[in-house]
Amino acid sequence: MATQAASHIGFIVGASQANQAAARDATEGTPSNEASGDNFSIQYYQSSGRGGGTFRYVRTFFRFDTSGITGGSSFSLQVGKAAAGDTTKVFVVKSDAFNGEDTALAANDFNNLDFGVLYSATATGTTWAYGSGTNDVALNSTFTTFANANNVTRVALVGVYDYDDLGLEEDGDDTQAIDFDGTIQLVYTAAATGYTHNVLGVAAANISKVDTVATANIDKINTVD
C-alpha cells in the first residue's frame, strides 16, 4: 500500500449563532492552523439560554498533494485517535478550503465545503473511536476519481449533526476529537509500474525480476510492450 501524508491540517470553530440553521450556514469562524495534540475539532454545540442561545459547529479540514497519484485505488483516510470524545458518526465531504495566506485555513473557509459531495464510502458515516492507532475511513469512487485527476485534494470532516443538518433534542454537544500529532494520511493501492504482462505463464504480479532486472525497470521484453 502507498501513503500520502496531509500537507496542511487544521480546524475551524464556526461563529456562534442564535439557532442551529444559522450556525450551520455561518460564513466564517476562527481557524486553528497546523493544530497539534488532541483537539475537540468536530462538534455541534447547542445552548438555548434565556433571551437567545448559542449554537455552533466545528469542522476539520485536511489538504493533500495528490499531484503524484495516477491510477490509485482503494483509498482510505487514516486519522490519529485522540484519548477521548463522543463515539458518534463522522463524514468526509469535499472541500475547497486552505485559501488563506501561504495556503492556510482562512476564517471564511468554514463553509468552504460541499455536503452534496460525500467522500466517505459508507453513506451512514464512520463511528469515531478513541485510544491508540487511527480511525480509518474508507473513501468512495467519487474521491478516487478526483484524487487521480487533480494536483490538490481537500476534504472536510464533519459530525452527524452537521452532515444531517439537525440539532439536539436537549441542550448539550456532540464532539469528536483528533490527535493532530498522530497519523493523518491517505492510504491507497498504487497503480502497477514496469512490465505488466505474464512471462512464460507466470503472472506479472508474481514476478519481481526478469534476467536479474527488476520489473519496474522493464518496458519491453524482446521488443514487446
MDAnalysis code that builds the backbone (N, CA, C; Angstrom):
import MDAnalysis as mda
import numpy as np

u = mda.Universe.empty(675, n_residues=225, atom_resindex=np.repeat(np.arange(225), 3), trajectory=True)
u.add_TopologyAttr("name", ["N", "CA", "C"] * 225)
u.add_TopologyAttr("resid", np.arange(1, 226))
u.add_TopologyAttr("resname", ["MET", "ALA", "THR", "GLN", "ALA", "ALA", "SER", "HIS", "ILE", "GLY", "PHE", "ILE", "VAL", "GLY", "ALA", "SER", "GLN", "ALA", "ASN", "GLN", "ALA", "ALA", "ALA", "ARG", "ASP", "ALA", "THR", "GLU", "GLY", "THR", "PRO", "SER", "ASN", "GLU", "ALA", "SER", "GLY", "ASP", "ASN", "PHE", "SER", "ILE", "GLN", "TYR", "TYR", "GLN", "SER", "SER", "GLY", "ARG", "GLY", "GLY", "GLY", "THR", "PHE", "ARG", "TYR", "VAL", "ARG", "THR", "PHE", "PHE", "ARG", "PHE", "ASP", "THR", "SER", "GLY", "ILE", "THR", "GLY", "GLY", "SER", "SER", "PHE", "SER", "LEU", "GLN", "VAL", "GLY", "LYS", "ALA", "ALA", "ALA", "GLY", "ASP", "THR", "THR", "LYS", "VAL", "PHE", "VAL", "VAL", "LYS", "SER", "ASP", "ALA", "PHE", "ASN", "GLY", "GLU", "ASP", "THR", "ALA", "LEU", "ALA", "ALA", "ASN", "ASP", "PHE", "ASN", "ASN", "LEU", "ASP", "PHE", "GLY", "VAL", "LEU", "TYR", "SER", "ALA", "THR", "ALA", "THR", "GLY", "THR", "THR", "TRP", "ALA", "TYR", "GLY", "SER", "GLY", "THR", "ASN", "ASP", "VAL", "ALA", "LEU", "ASN", "SER", "THR", "PHE", "THR", "THR", "PHE", "ALA", "ASN", "ALA", "ASN", "ASN", "VAL", "THR", "ARG", "VAL", "ALA", "LEU", "VAL", "GLY", "VAL", "TYR", "ASP", "TYR", "ASP", "ASP", "LEU", "GLY", "LEU", "GLU", "GLU", "ASP", "GLY", "ASP", "ASP", "THR", "GLN", "ALA", "ILE", "ASP", "PHE", "ASP", "GLY", "THR", "ILE", "GLN", "LEU", "VAL", "TYR", "THR", "ALA", "ALA", "ALA", "THR", "GLY", "TYR", "THR", "HIS", "ASN", "VAL", "LEU", "GLY", "VAL", "ALA", "ALA", "ALA", "ASN", "ILE", "SER", "LYS", "VAL", "ASP", "THR", "VAL", "ALA", "THR", "ALA", "ASN", "ILE", "ASP", "LYS", "ILE", "ASN", "THR", "VAL", "ASP"])
u.atoms.positions = np.array([
    [0.834, -1.202, 0.000],
    [0.000, 0.000, 0.000],
    [0.869, 1.253, 0.000],
    [0.426, 2.269, -0.701],
    [1.121, 3.554, -0.730],
    [0.430, 4.522, 0.226],
    [1.165, 5.558, 0.642],
    [0.599, 6.555, 1.547],
    [0.937, 7.964, 1.063],
    [0.106, 8.915, 1.451],
    [0.349, 10.329, 1.175],
    [-0.076, 11.127, 2.394],
    [0.903, 11.704, 3.098],
    [0.603, 12.476, 4.306],
    [-0.075, 13.792, 3.945],
    [-0.900, 14.289, 4.851],
    [-1.542, 15.583, 4.643],
    [-0.489, 16.680, 4.617],
    [-0.646, 17.618, 3.699],
    [0.302, 18.739, 3.604],
    [-0.106, 19.892, 4.515],
    [-1.398, 20.020, 4.798],
    [-1.897, 21.055, 5.703],
    [-3.061, 20.486, 6.490],
    [-3.138, 20.830, 7.767],
    [-4.190, 20.322, 8.643],
    [-4.705, 21.458, 9.523],
    [-5.925, 21.328, 9.998],
    [-6.459, 22.338, 10.906],
    [-7.950, 22.182, 11.103],
    [-8.502, 23.022, 11.946],
    [-9.941, 23.012, 12.159],
    [-10.426, 24.444, 12.359],
    [-11.738, 24.637, 12.199],
    [-12.337, 25.960, 12.322],
    [-13.534, 25.886, 13.260],
    [-13.523, 26.738, 14.281],
    [-14.670, 26.890, 15.175],
    [-15.597, 27.928, 14.556],
    [-16.766, 27.479, 14.139],
    [-17.695, 28.377, 13.478],
    [-18.200, 29.472, 14.409],
    [-18.580, 30.596, 13.833],
    [-19.122, 31.699, 14.620],
    [-20.423, 31.277, 15.292],
    [-20.592, 31.630, 16.572],
    [-21.803, 31.293, 17.311],
    [-23.000, 32.043, 16.731],
    [-24.146, 31.334, 16.692],
    [-25.360, 31.903, 16.117],
    [-26.534, 31.686, 17.069],
    [-27.670, 32.278, 16.738],
    [-28.837, 32.224, 17.619],
    [-29.685, 30.980, 17.418],
    [-29.407, 30.196, 16.347],
    [-30.148, 28.961, 16.124],
    [-29.304, 27.989, 15.314],
    [-29.766, 26.759, 15.238],
    [-28.994, 25.699, 14.587],
    [-28.794, 25.958, 13.102],
    [-29.837, 26.354, 12.408],
    [-29.733, 26.567, 10.966],
    [-28.717, 27.657, 10.633],
    [-28.742, 28.738, 11.403],
    [-27.791, 29.831, 11.162],
    [-26.369, 29.393, 11.463],
    [-26.199, 28.540, 12.481],
    [-24.857, 28.053, 12.824],
    [-24.285, 27.205, 11.704],
    [-25.105, 26.354, 11.114],
    [-24.621, 25.503, 10.023],
    [-24.275, 26.328, 8.788],
    [-24.995, 27.408, 8.572],
    [-24.762, 28.243, 7.392],
    [-23.801, 29.399, 7.656],
    [-23.169, 29.417, 8.823],
    [-22.228, 30.504, 9.141],
    [-21.163, 30.613, 8.053],
    [-20.778, 31.834, 7.748],
    [-19.838, 32.060, 6.656],
    [-18.392, 32.194, 7.112],
    [-18.179, 32.202, 8.427],
    [-16.798, 32.318, 8.900],
    [-16.668, 31.733, 10.298],
    [-15.423, 31.630, 10.740],
    [-15.135, 31.114, 12.071],
    [-13.704, 31.435, 12.445],
    [-13.241, 30.790, 13.504],
    [-11.874, 31.008, 13.988],
    [-11.017, 29.803, 13.645],
    [-10.050, 29.946, 12.725],
    [-9.261, 28.796, 12.304],
    [-8.097, 28.502, 13.243],
    [-7.778, 27.236, 13.378],
    [-6.563, 26.771, 14.062],
    [-5.741, 26.004, 13.040],
    [-4.708, 26.664, 12.530],
    [-3.864, 26.057, 11.502],
    [-2.770, 25.207, 12.121],
    [-2.449, 24.103, 11.422],
    [-1.389, 23.196, 11.852],
    [-1.560, 22.843, 13.329],
    [-2.749, 22.442, 13.678],
    [-3.069, 22.084, 15.065],
    [-2.170, 20.953, 15.547],
    [-2.004, 20.853, 16.860],
    [-1.168, 19.800, 17.440],
    [-1.880, 19.202, 18.642],
    [-1.540, 17.948, 18.945],
    [-2.113, 17.268, 20.095],
    [-3.585, 16.955, 19.906],
    [-4.231, 16.508, 20.994],
    [-5.656, 16.191, 20.965],
    [-6.487, 17.471, 20.936],
    [-7.436, 17.519, 20.028],
    [-8.335, 18.674, 19.932],
    [-9.753, 18.202, 19.655],
    [-10.716, 18.848, 20.319],
    [-12.126, 18.605, 20.010],
    [-12.447, 19.407, 18.757],
    [-12.224, 18.808, 17.622],
    [-12.193, 19.548, 16.360],
    [-13.352, 19.224, 15.427],
    [-14.302, 18.407, 15.875],
    [-15.532, 18.150, 15.126],
    [-16.654, 18.228, 16.157],
    [-17.586, 19.173, 15.981],
    [-18.536, 19.392, 17.072],
    [-19.822, 20.064, 16.609],
    [-20.895, 19.744, 17.330],
    [-22.102, 20.566, 17.325],
    [-22.412, 20.902, 18.770],
    [-22.545, 22.195, 19.060],
    [-22.818, 22.678, 20.415],
    [-24.128, 23.454, 20.406],
    [-24.954, 23.192, 21.416],
    [-26.257, 23.832, 21.491],
    [-26.578, 24.249, 22.919],
    [-26.872, 25.532, 23.107],
    [-27.310, 26.055, 24.403],
    [-28.397, 27.093, 24.139],
    [-29.636, 26.731, 24.466],
    [-30.769, 27.603, 24.133],
    [-30.724, 28.914, 24.901],
    [-30.439, 28.873, 26.211],
    [-30.302, 30.080, 27.010],
    [-31.599, 30.852, 27.143],
    [-31.543, 31.943, 27.863],
    [-32.688, 32.832, 28.035],
    [-32.515, 34.073, 27.176],
    [-33.538, 34.388, 26.407],
    [-33.476, 35.573, 25.563],
    [-32.534, 35.407, 24.386],
    [-32.230, 34.190, 24.044],
    [-31.313, 33.910, 22.935],
    [-30.548, 32.647, 23.216],
    [-29.680, 32.243, 22.328],
    [-28.944, 30.999, 22.523],
    [-27.589, 31.041, 21.861],
    [-26.854, 29.945, 22.054],
    [-25.550, 29.779, 21.426],
    [-25.551, 28.447, 20.689],
    [-25.382, 28.517, 19.387],
    [-25.346, 27.334, 18.536],
    [-24.074, 27.425, 17.689],
    [-23.339, 26.308, 17.611],
    [-22.015, 26.391, 16.974],
    [-21.601, 25.020, 16.429],
    [-20.927, 25.054, 15.280],
    [-20.311, 23.851, 14.707],
    [-18.799, 24.040, 14.640],
    [-18.070, 22.913, 14.704],
    [-16.625, 22.906, 14.489],
    [-16.339, 21.870, 13.404],
    [-15.503, 22.251, 12.448],
    [-15.183, 21.380, 11.312],
    [-13.682, 21.252, 11.128],
    [-13.235, 20.060, 10.733],
    [-11.814, 19.796, 10.483],
    [-11.561, 19.738, 8.981],
    [-10.386, 20.232, 8.580],
    [-10.028, 20.276, 7.160],
    [-8.610, 19.724, 6.952],
    [-8.436, 18.929, 5.889],
    [-7.122, 18.411, 5.502],
    [-6.887, 18.720, 4.025],
    [-5.621, 19.004, 3.716],
    [-5.211, 19.239, 2.325],
    [-4.131, 18.225, 1.959],
    [-4.259, 17.611, 0.778],
    [-3.295, 16.604, 0.316],
    [-2.746, 16.998, -1.048],
    [-1.443, 16.796, -1.219],
    [-0.809, 16.937, -2.529],
    [-0.990, 15.606, -3.259],
    [-1.875, 15.589, -4.242],
    [-2.127, 14.353, -4.987],
    [-1.571, 14.429, -6.408],
    [-0.629, 15.349, -6.621],
    [-0.060, 15.527, -7.964],
    [0.689, 14.291, -8.445],
    [1.198, 13.487, -7.520],
    [1.959, 12.299, -7.916],
    [1.126, 11.035, -7.965],
    [-0.191, 11.162, -7.800],
    [-1.049, 9.985, -7.781],
    [-1.830, 9.890, -9.087],
    [-1.628, 8.808, -9.813],
    [-2.412, 8.498, -11.005],
    [-2.694, 7.003, -10.989],
    [-3.920, 6.660, -11.210],
    [-4.266, 5.243, -11.223],
    [-4.374, 4.613, -9.851],
    [-4.426, 5.436, -8.787],
    [-4.576, 4.895, -7.439],
    [-5.976, 4.341, -7.214],
    [-6.089, 3.392, -6.291],
    [-7.392, 2.785, -5.996],
    [-7.464, 2.420, -4.520],
    [-8.653, 2.043, -4.072],
    [-8.884, 1.591, -2.692],
    [-8.371, 2.616, -1.669],
    [-8.776, 3.855, -1.826],
    [-8.331, 4.921, -0.930],
    [-9.027, 4.838, 0.423],
    [-8.279, 5.181, 1.468],
    [-8.864, 5.385, 2.786],
    [-8.121, 6.531, 3.462],
    [-8.810, 7.170, 4.405],
    [-8.232, 8.264, 5.181],
    [-7.947, 7.762, 6.582],
    [-6.680, 7.887, 7.013],
    [-6.285, 7.494, 8.362],
    [-6.065, 8.746, 9.202],
    [-6.717, 8.771, 10.372],
    [-6.646, 9.933, 11.260],
    [-6.329, 9.455, 12.673],
    [-5.301, 10.036, 13.289],
    [-4.864, 9.623, 14.614],
    [-5.965, 9.724, 15.662],
    [-6.093, 8.675, 16.472],
    [-7.106, 8.653, 17.525],
    [-6.679, 9.518, 18.708],
    [-7.608, 10.291, 19.227],
    [-7.390, 11.048, 20.458],
    [-7.739, 10.156, 21.646],
    [-7.553, 10.708, 22.855],
    [-7.782, 9.914, 24.064],
    [-9.259, 9.718, 24.359],
    [-10.088, 10.735, 24.082],
    [-11.495, 10.639, 24.466],
    [-12.348, 11.585, 23.640],
    [-13.629, 11.257, 23.561],
    [-14.594, 12.060, 22.837],
    [-15.853, 11.249, 22.612],
    [-16.812, 11.792, 21.870],
    [-18.048, 11.077, 21.592],
    [-17.855, 10.082, 20.444],
    [-18.499, 8.930, 20.581],
    [-18.347, 7.861, 19.591],
    [-19.508, 7.868, 18.605],
    [-19.827, 9.033, 18.097],
    [-20.873, 9.139, 17.085],
    [-20.224, 9.185, 15.699],
    [-21.030, 9.458, 14.681],
    [-20.566, 9.306, 13.304],
    [-19.865, 10.556, 12.773],
    [-18.858, 10.298, 11.916],
    [-18.126, 11.347, 11.215],
    [-18.214, 11.071, 9.715],
    [-18.321, 12.141, 8.931],
    [-18.418, 12.034, 7.475],
    [-17.280, 12.833, 6.834],
    [-16.811, 12.353, 5.681],
    [-15.801, 13.066, 4.899],
    [-16.481, 13.603, 3.650],
    [-16.403, 14.922, 3.433],
    [-17.015, 15.549, 2.266],
    [-15.972, 16.392, 1.536],
    [-16.314, 16.777, 0.335],
    [-15.415, 17.599, -0.476],
    [-15.273, 18.990, 0.120],
    [-14.096, 19.583, -0.050],
    [-13.843, 20.941, 0.413],
    [-12.936, 21.665, -0.569],
    [-13.005, 22.989, -0.543],
    [-12.072, 23.833, -1.289],
    [-11.404, 24.811, -0.339],
    [-11.155, 24.374, 0.889],
    [-10.564, 25.238, 1.910],
    [-9.069, 25.442, 1.678],
    [-8.431, 26.095, 2.632],
    [-6.998, 26.446, 2.588],
    [-6.742, 27.524, 1.539],
    [-7.511, 28.589, 1.644],
    [-7.371, 29.695, 0.707],
    [-6.722, 30.925, 1.336],
    [-6.227, 30.784, 2.557],
    [-5.577, 31.913, 3.200],
    [-4.143, 32.099, 2.737],
    [-3.469, 33.054, 3.339],
    [-2.070, 33.327, 3.002],
    [-1.217, 32.100, 3.290],
    [-0.308, 31.773, 2.377],
    [0.555, 30.598, 2.499],
    [-0.279, 29.313, 2.612],
    [-1.419, 29.292, 1.912],
    [-2.289, 28.120, 1.862],
    [-2.754, 27.701, 3.255],
    [-3.013, 28.666, 4.104],
    [-3.525, 28.385, 5.439],
    [-5.047, 28.417, 5.424],
    [-5.642, 27.818, 6.451],
    [-7.083, 27.951, 6.624],
    [-7.418, 29.409, 6.915],
    [-8.423, 29.907, 6.258],
    [-8.889, 31.270, 6.484],
    [-10.233, 31.233, 7.207],
    [-10.601, 32.348, 7.818],
    [-11.852, 32.418, 8.563],
    [-13.047, 32.044, 7.695],
    [-13.027, 32.498, 6.430],
    [-14.167, 32.230, 5.558],
    [-14.107, 30.864, 4.892],
    [-13.141, 30.025, 5.284],
    [-13.119, 28.641, 4.809],
    [-14.098, 27.760, 5.578],
    [-14.705, 28.303, 6.634],
    [-15.595, 27.488, 7.458],
    [-16.689, 26.822, 6.631],
    [-17.286, 27.576, 5.716],
    [-18.346, 26.992, 4.891],
    [-17.856, 26.625, 3.499],
    [-16.536, 26.467, 3.361],
    [-15.961, 26.097, 2.072],
    [-15.919, 24.577, 1.960],
    [-17.108, 24.002, 1.913],
    [-17.255, 22.553, 1.798],
    [-18.558, 22.275, 1.075],
    [-18.689, 21.062, 0.573],
    [-19.861, 20.695, -0.223],
    [-20.489, 19.442, 0.381],
    [-21.583, 19.626, 1.133],
    [-22.260, 18.487, 1.735],
    [-22.852, 17.548, 0.683],
    [-23.022, 18.054, -0.539],
    [-23.591, 17.233, -1.602],
    [-22.597, 16.287, -2.247],
    [-21.308, 16.419, -1.912],
    [-20.291, 15.525, -2.470],
    [-19.677, 14.744, -1.318],
    [-20.226, 13.565, -1.066],
    [-19.743, 12.707, 0.017],
    [-18.553, 11.895, -0.460],
    [-17.463, 11.908, 0.323],
    [-16.281, 11.113, 0.011],
    [-16.217, 9.823, 0.826],
    [-16.948, 9.746, 1.942],
    [-16.968, 8.524, 2.736],
    [-17.611, 7.402, 1.929],
    [-17.006, 6.220, 1.962],
    [-17.572, 5.082, 1.236],
    [-18.855, 4.597, 1.882],
    [-18.974, 4.782, 3.195],
    [-20.176, 4.371, 3.919],
    [-21.094, 5.566, 4.074],
    [-22.273, 5.486, 3.464],
    [-23.180, 6.631, 3.436],
    [-23.699, 7.006, 4.810],
    [-23.641, 6.075, 5.758],
    [-24.130, 6.359, 7.116],
    [-23.031, 6.865, 8.034],
    [-21.827, 7.095, 7.499],
    [-20.744, 7.647, 8.293],
    [-19.907, 6.603, 8.993],
    [-18.834, 7.065, 9.624],
    [-17.886, 6.207, 10.337],
    [-17.948, 6.514, 11.819],
    [-18.165, 5.489, 12.641],
    [-18.194, 5.676, 14.088],
    [-16.795, 6.019, 14.581],
    [-16.650, 7.151, 15.274],
    [-15.342, 7.624, 15.727],
    [-14.924, 6.865, 16.984],
    [-13.671, 6.464, 17.035],
    [-13.159, 5.683, 18.161],
    [-11.964, 6.397, 18.784],
    [-11.554, 5.931, 19.974],
    [-10.508, 6.613, 20.751],
    [-9.531, 5.592, 21.327],
    [-8.331, 6.075, 21.654],
    [-7.289, 5.198, 22.188],
    [-6.033, 5.326, 21.374],
    [-5.482, 4.196, 20.957],
    [-4.258, 4.203, 20.150],
    [-4.587, 3.861, 18.703],
    [-3.668, 4.196, 17.803],
    [-3.876, 3.879, 16.394],
    [-4.630, 4.964, 15.660],
    [-5.382, 4.570, 14.651],
    [-6.053, 5.526, 13.785],
    [-7.515, 5.159, 13.569],
    [-8.301, 6.174, 13.284],
    [-9.629, 5.962, 12.702],
    [-9.439, 5.870, 11.195],
    [-9.929, 4.803, 10.598],
    [-9.750, 4.573, 9.166],
    [-11.091, 4.729, 8.454],
    [-11.141, 5.680, 7.538],
    [-12.373, 5.960, 6.801],
    [-12.179, 5.542, 5.347],
    [-12.903, 4.512, 4.919],
    [-12.854, 4.106, 3.515],
    [-13.477, 5.202, 2.659],
    [-12.840, 5.501, 1.527],
    [-13.306, 6.562, 0.636],
    [-13.878, 5.960, -0.644],
    [-14.790, 6.692, -1.269],
    [-15.554, 6.120, -2.381],
    [-14.964, 6.445, -3.750],
    [-15.678, 6.031, -4.791],
    [-15.197, 6.223, -6.162],
    [-15.171, 7.695, -6.556],
    [-16.035, 8.506, -5.953],
    [-16.015, 9.949, -6.231],
    [-14.687, 10.547, -5.796],
    [-14.236, 10.159, -4.603],
    [-12.931, 10.628, -4.133],
    [-11.821, 10.091, -5.023],
    [-11.877, 8.814, -5.354],
    [-10.835, 8.183, -6.171],
    [-10.658, 8.908, -7.491],
    [-11.767, 9.205, -8.164],
    [-11.711, 9.904, -9.446],
    [-11.074, 11.277, -9.291],
    [-11.477, 12.005, -8.251],
    [-10.955, 13.359, -8.045],
    [-9.466, 13.334, -7.721],
    [-9.045, 12.474, -6.794],
    [-7.646, 12.439, -6.363],
    [-6.709, 12.035, -7.499],
    [-7.174, 11.160, -8.381],
    [-6.342, 10.728, -9.501],
    [-6.213, 11.787, -10.589],
    [-7.145, 12.744, -10.609],
    [-7.178, 13.729, -11.692],
    [-6.707, 15.116, -11.287],
    [-6.490, 15.343, -9.985],
    [-6.174, 16.694, -9.517],
    [-4.893, 16.737, -8.688],
    [-4.193, 17.852, -8.785],
    [-2.932, 18.012, -8.057],
    [-3.137, 18.220, -6.568],
    [-4.277, 18.791, -6.190],
    [-4.581, 19.070, -4.789],
    [-5.966, 18.509, -4.475],
    [-6.065, 17.804, -3.362],
    [-7.343, 17.258, -2.918],
    [-7.572, 17.682, -1.476],
    [-8.716, 18.297, -1.220],
    [-9.027, 18.810, 0.111],
    [-10.328, 18.181, 0.611],
    [-10.352, 17.886, 1.898],
    [-11.533, 17.257, 2.489],
    [-11.909, 17.973, 3.775],
    [-13.178, 17.840, 4.140],
    [-13.674, 18.325, 5.426],
    [-14.244, 17.143, 6.187],
    [-13.992, 17.105, 7.496],
    [-14.567, 16.101, 8.382],
    [-15.621, 16.787, 9.232],
    [-16.835, 16.249, 9.181],
    [-17.955, 16.845, 9.914],
    [-18.692, 15.762, 10.683],
    [-19.360, 16.170, 11.754],
    [-20.127, 15.239, 12.561],
    [-21.512, 14.990, 11.978],
    [-22.203, 14.019, 12.550],
    [-23.504, 13.602, 12.021],
    [-24.545, 14.719, 12.124],
    [-24.508, 15.551, 13.173],
    [-25.486, 16.627, 13.294],
    [-25.243, 17.723, 12.268],
    [-23.989, 17.883, 11.876],
    [-23.635, 18.833, 10.832],
    [-24.044, 18.270, 9.471],
    [-23.677, 17.045, 9.203],
    [-23.975, 16.434, 7.901],
    [-25.479, 16.321, 7.672],
    [-26.227, 15.920, 8.708],
    [-27.674, 15.732, 8.571],
    [-28.470, 17.017, 8.797],
    [-27.781, 18.120, 9.130],
    [-28.438, 19.413, 9.350],
    [-29.503, 19.315, 10.436],
    [-29.099, 18.794, 11.601],
    [-30.011, 18.584, 12.712],
    [-29.466, 19.204, 13.996],
    [-30.375, 19.502, 14.921],
    [-29.989, 19.932, 16.252],
    [-30.209, 18.836, 17.263],
    [-29.809, 19.064, 18.498],
    [-30.026, 18.110, 19.586],
    [-31.426, 18.290, 20.170],
    [-31.974, 17.205, 20.730],
    [-33.280, 17.298, 21.377],
    [-33.203, 18.138, 22.652],
    [-32.060, 18.090, 23.324],
    [-31.826, 18.888, 24.522],
    [-30.478, 19.580, 24.387],
    [-30.279, 20.638, 25.147],
    [-29.009, 21.357, 25.097],
    [-27.849, 20.431, 25.454],
    [-26.731, 20.655, 24.814],
    [-25.544, 19.845, 25.050],
    [-24.634, 19.931, 23.840],
    [-23.837, 18.896, 23.630],
    [-22.929, 18.898, 22.486],
    [-22.651, 17.482, 22.019],
    [-22.263, 17.373, 20.791],
    [-21.763, 16.129, 20.207],
    [-20.389, 16.454, 19.656],
    [-19.342, 15.826, 20.230],
    [-17.969, 16.263, 19.957],
    [-17.059, 15.075, 19.672],
    [-16.325, 15.172, 18.571],
    [-15.307, 14.166, 18.244],
    [-13.922, 14.825, 18.287],
    [-12.940, 14.055, 18.731],
    [-11.579, 14.580, 18.882],
    [-10.621, 13.881, 17.922],
    [-9.551, 14.595, 17.614],
    [-8.487, 14.090, 16.730],
    [-7.147, 14.360, 17.380],
    [-6.220, 13.412, 17.243],
    [-4.830, 13.636, 17.649],
    [-4.083, 14.183, 16.444],
    [-3.870, 15.486, 16.417],
    [-3.215, 16.113, 15.276],
    [-1.717, 15.832, 15.222],
    [-1.165, 15.259, 16.295],
    [0.235, 14.835, 16.260],
    [0.365, 13.403, 15.746],
    [-0.749, 12.733, 15.581],
    [-0.738, 11.359, 15.100],
    [-0.751, 11.308, 13.579],
    [-1.022, 10.135, 13.067],
    [-1.060, 9.922, 11.623],
    [-2.251, 10.631, 11.000],
    [-1.992, 11.380, 9.936],
    [-3.058, 11.942, 9.106],
    [-2.599, 11.751, 7.661],
    [-3.155, 10.751, 7.004],
    [-2.663, 10.404, 5.676],
    [-3.718, 9.657, 4.866],
    [-3.493, 9.654, 3.549],
    [-4.236, 8.792, 2.650],
    [-3.477, 7.479, 2.508],
    [-4.192, 6.390, 2.473],
    [-3.622, 5.078, 2.184],
    [-4.334, 4.560, 0.938],
    [-3.573, 4.045, -0.024],
    [-4.192, 3.607, -1.273],
    [-3.319, 2.564, -1.963],
    [-3.894, 1.917, -2.942],
    [-3.155, 0.971, -3.774],
    [-2.652, 1.717, -4.992],
    [-1.337, 1.768, -5.137],
    [-0.737, 2.483, -6.260],
    [-0.904, 1.685, -7.550],
    [-0.941, 2.398, -8.664],
    [-1.031, 1.742, -9.962],
    [0.221, 0.921, -10.211],
    [0.067, -0.173, -10.910],
    [1.207, -1.041, -11.238],
    [2.180, -0.290, -12.137],
    [3.469, -0.536, -11.935],
    [4.509, 0.057, -12.787],
    [5.375, -1.040, -13.358],
    [6.117, -0.679, -14.403],
    [7.000, -1.664, -15.015],
    [6.249, -2.605, -15.932],
    [6.864, -3.724, -16.252],
    [6.297, -4.702, -17.172],
    [5.113, -5.386, -16.508],
    [3.971, -5.419, -17.192],
    [2.742, -5.889, -16.550],
    [2.104, -7.101, -17.233],
    [2.880, -7.810, -18.071],
    [2.336, -8.981, -18.757],
    [2.901, -10.269, -18.153],
    [2.212, -11.374, -18.407],
    [2.716, -12.677, -17.986],
    [3.991, -13.026, -18.746],
    [4.889, -13.746, -18.090],
    [6.110, -14.239, -18.721],
    [6.158, -15.748, -18.525],
    [6.109, -16.490, -19.642],
    [6.141, -17.958, -19.596],
    [5.056, -18.510, -18.666],
    [3.873, -17.874, -18.738],
    [2.752, -18.369, -17.962],
    [2.694, -17.890, -16.527],
    [3.674, -17.095, -16.097],
    [3.703, -16.585, -14.731],
    [3.131, -15.168, -14.716],
    [2.167, -14.917, -13.812],
    [1.530, -13.607, -13.731],
    [2.545, -12.533, -13.376],
    [2.390, -11.345, -13.978],
    [3.321, -10.243, -13.717],
    [3.387, -9.901, -12.243],
    [2.252, -10.014, -11.537],
    [2.227, -9.673, -10.114],
    [3.133, -10.571, -9.285],
    [3.466, -11.735, -9.823],
    [4.307, -12.695, -9.100],
    [5.755, -12.678, -9.574],
    [6.094, -11.722, -10.429],
    [7.448, -11.639, -10.973],
    [8.109, -10.363, -10.464],
    [9.239, -10.467, -9.835],
    [9.952, -9.276, -9.373],
    [11.126, -8.928, -10.281],
    [11.674, -9.929, -10.972],
    [12.804, -9.688, -11.859],
    [12.721, -10.607, -13.079],
    [13.276, -10.128, -14.191],
    [13.452, -10.945, -15.386],
    [14.911, -10.836, -15.780],
    [15.622, -11.963, -15.729],
    [17.074, -11.966, -16.000],
    [17.780, -10.931, -15.140],
    [17.454, -10.919, -13.846],
    [18.048, -10.073, -12.793],
    [17.637, -8.603, -12.883],
    [16.789, -8.220, -13.836],
    [16.349, -6.830, -13.964],
    [14.979, -6.692, -13.304],
    [14.851, -5.733, -12.382],
    [13.581, -5.520, -11.698],
    [12.495, -5.148, -12.697],
    [11.303, -5.701, -12.514],
    [10.219, -5.451, -13.459],
    [9.868, -3.972, -13.558],
    [10.083, -3.207, -12.500],
    [9.787, -1.776, -12.541],
    [10.650, -1.049, -13.561],
    [11.769, -1.677, -13.950],
    [12.691, -1.058, -14.899],
    [12.571, -1.645, -16.302],
    [11.542, -2.454, -16.526],
    [11.364, -3.108, -17.816],
    [10.160, -2.520, -18.531],
    [10.376, -1.995, -19.722],
    [9.275, -1.522, -20.554],
    [8.879, -2.577, -21.589],
    [9.866, -3.314, -22.082],
    [9.621, -4.304, -23.120],
    [10.476, -5.546, -22.878],
    [9.971, -6.677, -23.358],
    [10.757, -7.918, -23.404],
    [10.735, -8.416, -24.844],
    [11.926, -8.550, -25.449],
    [12.049, -8.943, -26.860],
    [11.195, -8.053, -27.747],
    [11.269, -6.741, -27.515],
    [10.602, -5.667, -28.259],
    [9.086, -5.631, -28.049],
    [8.554, -6.458, -27.141],
    [7.106, -6.483, -26.907],
    [6.777, -5.658, -25.672],
    [5.857, -4.723, -25.802],
    [5.455, -3.901, -24.664],
    [4.791, -4.760, -23.597],
])
